[in-house]
Amino acid sequence: MTRRDLAWRCGGVVLFGLACANALVNRESNTGVDGLVRFLIAIFAVVLMVQGKRVALLFRIERSRHRTLASAIHARRARKHERR
């Protein structure tokens, strides 16, 4: 595991800890973020803990203008194979 991957996974652990801490604070004093938002943050944190740097890579690929390159290559090969 690289340092970068470990950093992303540790970020997930910290984010999950913050979501849980916010739940405890909210239970005692009715402050903090909404339960649904806290749940979504916790789910994102679990994904970060499991996947690590792949999550950041996924967002970078989705924002790229080449995100459809793999499907375009596959479609071209399929059309080429149909002609035979």
N, C-alpha and C positions, 0 to 999 in steps of 0.2 A: 504494500500500500504506500503510495507516495505521500509526501507532506501535504500536497494540495488536496488530495482526496481525504486525508485525515482531517484537514482543516474544515472542509465542507461537512464532514460527518460530525465533528465537534460542534460546528455551528448548529446542526440539527438538534444535538443534545441540549445546547443552551436555549434554543428556541422552544423546545419542548418543556424545559424547566421553567421558562418564563410563562408559558401558557398555563402550566400547573400552578405556579405561584399566583398568577392572576386569578385563577379559580378559587384558591384559598382566601385571597384578599376579598374577592367579591362576595364570598359566602359570609364573611364576618361583618363587612361594612357597606355592602351594596354600591361599591365603586368598581371601576375597571371596565373592560370591554364586554360586549354582549356575548352570550354563550355560544351562538353560532360562529361568530368570528373567532372565538377562542378555540372551538373545535376545528375549524379550518386551519388555523395556525398549527395546532397540534398534529393534524394529518400531514401538513406540509413538512413539519419537523420530522415526523417518522419517515417520510419518503427521503428526506435529506440524510437521515441516519442510515438508511438501507442502501441508497444509491450513490451517495457522495457526490463527486464532481460531475457525474453524468447528468444530473439535474441542470446544472449551469450550462453544460454543453448542449442539452436539449433546447433550452431557451435561446441560446446563441444560434443554433441551427434554424429554429423556427423564425427568427427575425431576419435570417439571411435571405438574399434573393435567389439562392440556389437550393432552397428547401424542396423543390419538386424535381430535382435532377435525377434522383434514383428512380422515381416512377416514370419519368420521361425516357430514361434509358431502357427500363423494363418494357414499356409500351413499344418502343422502336424495335426491340428484339422480338417481341411477340408478333408485330406486323411482318417483320422479315421472315420469321418462321412460318407464318401463314402462307406466304407467297410460294414456298417450296412445295 
